[in-house]
Amino acid sequence: MQSNGTDGKLDRRTLLKLSGVGLVGATAGCLEDSGSAGTATGEEATGGSGGDVTDESTDANAGGQNAYTIGMVDALTGSLAPYGKRNQRGKDLALAAINEVGIGSEGAELSISVEDSESSNQSGVTAAQKLVEQNGVPLFIGAVGSGVSIAMYDSVTKGAGVVQISQNSTSPELTNKPGLLRTSPAGSAKGKALAELIAGDGHDKVAITWVNNDYGTGLSNVFADTFEGEVVYNEPHDQGQSSYSGILTEMASTGASAWLFLTYANEMTVMANEAFDQGYNTSADYYGAESTVADEILANTPEGSLDGMKGVTESAPADQENYKNFVSAFESEYDAKPTVWAAYAYDAVHIAALAIEAADEFTGEALNEVVRDVTRPEGQEAFTFEEAAQILRDGGSPSDVDYQGVSGPVDLDENGDPPGFYQVYSVQDHTYEYGEYITS
């Protein structure tokens, strides 16, 4: 399946913003609270991928050509769909910016064949198998869920000479698989930041419930290892349940003054509604991570049911010029604000395109040799695909390029991880608000 957004065509104003017109050489770093934090992490409207997703059979092409096809496995349906569908908009904006310039001396067009993971490990593996074994793509982007990304890597990518770049997976477990790259940071720094936030608010006892997969396991382990107080409840829950009242009752029985929810939007919605009905929201302070930031949660819970909730979420450098250009282009095209997750998808597509530009041939082995190099800090900073491609076309090597993503400096390390850039959020008057930045 392929999603072409607005038939693969964006208006000229949007393309000019994406190509960095008026761009200044801003660099990323620690940011002061500029009042634009909501732009960095605010949820865009969902309910679509920016265009219809239709079936299209495509085969990967090979070197020296006028078109290239890579793959993408995204959560278009299932419990992770609120996160996956928004990534399609970031992907479509990236394709528009890249194809305005073209890849290589031929100005080749890049296209992306998209398959649905259905938010499950097995469906993700099936989708990846189709892309790699049937379509023959040498590189694919995916997925949202950490468990899905790991399952695809273990079953399909590892040893197959294929590059895999996750756009949204944050589990610390991915760090142990250096061949699995990602544009979103590892959750280890986020887990530590959550522990410091809750302890700093004066809580010495916390009850945790975490979604029973690689994401929940990894993040809860980091939190439990670093929290200076006592973790009095630390139990998993399954996805897709119609009720979590038993878990909530157990959390309430511990007397913990802080409850930490490491779960997804659908599950958090059920828990918040049941906890509100039982009055638990007045007896404990709620905390969460990035996956409890979703408009769907607020839209489907009562006013006041989550007020006071705090957490730590991935963020983007709101004062960086290329991020501002990305936000402006996104708003012009979709009449909505992007999340940092759309920015991660945008950057994943750019890194893939730069690897194709830099590689000697369009094979997984050749792309793998250069994909990290085009992000390394030793090179010349480039804030758009056009700037980065020009360095290569002027005779520069892949390591001469330091692509600065709209989500911040990518700088993929030996484990395939970028630096972490986070922000504290809270729920006030049933609205997400954003505060201080945290870097790792």
TIVEX-597537 format. One line per 2 residues: number of its first residue (from 1); their letters; for each residue x, y, z of C-alpha. Coordinates in steps of 0.2 Angstrom, whole numbers. Layout:
BEGIN
NUM	a	X,Y,Z; ...
//
This chain:
BEGIN
1	mq	0,0,0; 6,17,-4
3	sn	0,34,3; 3,48,-8
5	gt	-4,62,3; -12,75,-9
7	dg	-8,65,-24; 11,67,-21
9	kl	9,86,-25; 11,100,-13
11	dr	8,119,-17; 23,130,-21
13	rt	22,139,-5; 24,123,5
15	ll	38,117,-5; 47,134,-3
17	kl	46,133,15; 52,115,16
19	sg	67,119,5; 73,131,18
21	vg	70,148,9; 76,161,21
23	lv	85,148,31; 98,154,43
25	ga	112,142,50; 103,140,67
27	ta	110,126,78; 101,114,90
29	gc	105,114,109; 97,118,126
31	le	82,129,123; 75,142,135
33	ds	56,141,137; 51,153,122
35	gs	32,151,124; 31,140,108
37	ag	33,124,117; 16,118,111
39	ta	21,119,94; 36,107,97
41	tg	25,94,104; 6,98,101
43	ee	-5,85,94; -10,88,76
45	at	-28,83,70; -29,65,67
47	gg	-42,54,57; -31,52,41
49	sg	-14,51,34; -16,66,23
51	gd	-22,56,9; -30,40,4
53	vt	-19,24,6; -21,13,-10
55	de	-13,-3,-16; 1,-1,-28
57	st	13,-14,-33; 31,-7,-35
59	da	48,-15,-37; 64,-7,-30
61	na	75,0,-44; 94,-2,-45
63	gg	108,11,-46; 110,25,-59
65	qn	91,27,-62; 77,40,-63
67	ay	67,33,-49; 70,25,-32
69	ti	57,15,-21; 60,12,-2
71	gm	47,5,10; 38,10,26
73	vd	29,0,39; 17,11,49
75	al	3,8,61; -12,14,50
77	tg	-24,3,60; -25,-5,77
79	sl	-21,3,94; -6,13,88
81	ap	-15,21,73; -17,38,82
83	yg	2,39,82; 5,30,65
85	kr	-7,40,54; 1,57,59
87	nq	18,50,53; 11,49,35
89	rg	10,68,35; 28,70,40
91	kd	32,57,27; 23,66,13
93	la	30,83,17; 48,75,16
95	la	44,67,-1; 38,84,-7
97	ai	54,92,-1; 66,79,-8
99	ne	58,77,-25; 58,96,-28
101	vg	77,94,-28; 78,76,-35
103	ig	91,63,-30; 108,62,-40
105	se	113,70,-56; 97,63,-64
107	ga	86,72,-52; 78,55,-48
109	el	61,54,-39; 59,45,-22
111	si	43,35,-18; 38,25,-3
113	sv	28,9,-3; 18,9,13
115	ed	12,-7,22; 1,-7,38
117	se	8,-15,54; -9,-16,61
119	ss	-1,-11,77; 5,-30,80
121	nq	21,-39,79; 15,-52,67
123	sg	7,-41,55; 23,-30,56
125	vt	33,-45,51; 22,-49,37
127	aa	22,-31,31; 41,-31,31
129	qk	43,-47,23; 32,-41,8
131	lv	43,-25,6; 59,-35,7
133	eq	56,-51,-1; 42,-47,-14
135	ng	46,-28,-18; 64,-30,-15
137	vp	67,-13,-6; 85,-11,1
139	lf	79,1,15; 62,3,24
141	ig	56,14,38; 47,7,53
143	av	39,5,65; 29,15,78
145	gs	29,1,92; 46,-4,99
147	gv	40,-22,99; 35,-21,81
149	si	52,-14,76; 61,-27,85
151	am	51,-41,78; 54,-35,61
153	yd	72,-33,64; 74,-51,71
155	sv	63,-59,58; 67,-50,42
157	tk	80,-37,43; 95,-45,52
159	ga	107,-53,41; 97,-48,25
161	gv	107,-34,19; 93,-22,22
163	vq	93,-5,31; 79,-2,44
165	is	76,15,52; 62,16,65
167	qn	53,33,65; 45,32,82
169	st	52,17,93; 59,23,109
171	sp	62,7,120; 79,6,127
173	el	80,-12,120; 83,-6,103
175	tn	100,1,109; 105,-18,110
177	kp	102,-20,92; 114,-8,83
179	gl	109,-13,66; 91,-6,70
181	lr	92,13,68; 80,26,74
183	ts	76,44,73; 67,45,90
185	pa	78,44,105; 80,29,117
187	gs	69,30,131; 82,27,145
189	ak	85,46,147; 66,48,148
191	gk	64,35,161; 77,44,172
193	al	69,61,169; 52,54,174
195	ae	60,47,190; 68,64,194
197	li	51,73,190; 41,62,202
199	ag	53,62,216; 55,81,214
201	dg	37,83,216; 39,75,234
203	hd	33,58,230; 42,43,239
205	kv	30,30,234; 24,26,216
207	ai	13,13,208; 17,9,190
209	tw	7,0,177; 15,-3,160
211	vn	9,-10,143; 16,-28,142
213	nd	28,-26,127; 46,-20,124
215	yg	41,-2,126; 33,-4,143
217	tg	46,-17,149; 61,-6,145
219	ls	54,11,151; 47,3,167
221	nv	64,-5,171; 74,11,169
223	fa	61,20,180; 62,7,194
225	dt	81,7,193; 83,26,195
227	fe	68,31,206; 75,36,223
229	ge	59,32,232; 49,15,233
231	vv	40,7,219; 26,-1,228
233	yn	17,-8,212; 25,-12,196
235	ep	13,-23,185; 10,-25,166
237	hd	-7,-24,157; -12,-30,140
239	qg	-17,-20,126; -35,-18,120
241	qs	-44,-23,135; -62,-16,138
243	sy	-58,-14,157; -43,-11,168
245	sg	-53,-9,184; -44,-23,193
247	il	-27,-15,190; -33,2,196
249	te	-40,-6,212; -23,-14,215
251	ma	-14,2,213; -26,11,224
253	st	-24,-2,238; -5,2,239
255	ga	-8,20,245; 5,27,233
257	sa	3,45,231; 9,45,212
259	wl	3,33,198; 13,31,183
261	fl	5,25,167; 16,19,153
263	ty	3,14,141; -5,19,124
265	an	-19,31,120; -33,18,119
267	em	-28,10,135; -25,27,144
269	tv	-43,32,139; -51,17,147
271	ma	-40,18,163; -44,37,165
273	ne	-62,35,163; -63,20,175
275	af	-52,29,188; -63,45,187
277	dq	-78,35,190; -70,28,206
279	gy	-63,44,211; -45,39,211
281	nt	-40,55,202; -42,64,218
283	sa	-32,52,228; -16,51,218
285	dy	-6,62,206; -5,55,188
287	yg	11,54,178; 14,47,160
289	ae	27,47,146; 25,53,127
291	st	12,39,123; -1,47,135
293	va	0,63,125; -14,62,112
295	de	-29,72,108; -39,56,107
297	il	-37,54,126; -44,71,130
299	an	-58,70,118; -64,54,126
301	tp	-62,57,144; -72,69,155
303	eg	-67,87,159; -56,87,175
305	sl	-52,68,174; -34,71,170
307	dg	-31,88,176; -14,89,185
309	mk	-7,75,176; 12,77,172
311	gv	25,68,161; 40,69,150
313	te	39,68,131; 50,69,116
315	sa	52,86,109; 59,96,95
317	pa	70,112,96; 56,125,94
319	dq	68,139,90; 78,130,77
321	en	75,138,60; 72,122,50
323	yk	60,116,63; 50,132,61
325	nf	50,130,42; 43,112,45
327	vs	29,118,56; 25,132,44
329	af	24,120,29; 14,107,40
331	es	1,120,45; 0,127,27
333	ey	-3,110,20; -14,102,34
335	da	-21,117,44; -15,108,60
337	kp	1,108,71; 13,94,69
339	tv	19,83,83; 38,79,86
341	wa	33,61,80; 29,68,62
343	ay	46,77,63; 54,60,67
345	ay	46,53,51; 51,67,41
347	da	69,65,46; 69,46,44
349	vh	64,49,25; 78,63,23
351	ia	91,51,31; 86,38,19
353	al	86,49,4; 103,56,9
355	ai	110,38,10; 104,35,-8
357	ea	112,51,-13; 128,46,-5
359	ad	129,27,-9; 139,20,-24
361	ef	124,9,-28; 106,6,-23
363	tg	108,-9,-12; 106,-12,7
365	ea	125,-16,9; 129,1,0
367	ln	116,11,10; 121,3,26
369	ev	139,9,24; 134,28,23
371	vr	118,30,32; 126,34,49
373	dv	139,45,41; 127,58,33
375	tr	121,62,51; 138,63,60
377	pe	143,79,69; 160,80,61
379	gq	153,85,44; 147,102,38
381	ea	129,106,45; 115,105,32
383	ft	98,109,37; 89,103,21
385	fe	90,89,9; 96,102,-5
387	ea	110,108,6; 116,91,11
389	aq	115,84,-7; 125,99,-13
391	il	139,95,-2; 140,77,-9
393	rd	138,84,-27; 153,96,-24
395	gg	164,81,-21; 161,79,-2
397	sp	161,62,6; 146,55,17
399	sd	156,60,32; 157,78,26
401	vd	138,79,29; 130,83,46
403	yq	111,83,42; 102,93,56
405	gv	85,86,57; 69,96,60
407	sg	68,86,76; 85,91,81
409	pv	103,84,78; 101,66,73
411	dl	119,61,75; 116,42,75
413	de	129,34,86; 136,16,85
415	ng	120,9,92; 109,18,79
417	dp	103,30,92; 101,49,91
419	pg	103,61,105; 88,64,117
421	fy	78,80,117; 63,80,129
423	qv	50,92,137; 40,91,153
425	ys	21,92,150; 5,94,161
427	vq	-13,93,159; -22,109,164
429	dh	-41,113,160; -41,97,150
431	ty	-27,104,139; -9,99,136
433	ey	3,112,142; 22,112,140
435	ge	36,118,151; 55,115,153
437	yi	66,106,141; 78,91,145
439	ts	92,85,134; 103,70,135
//
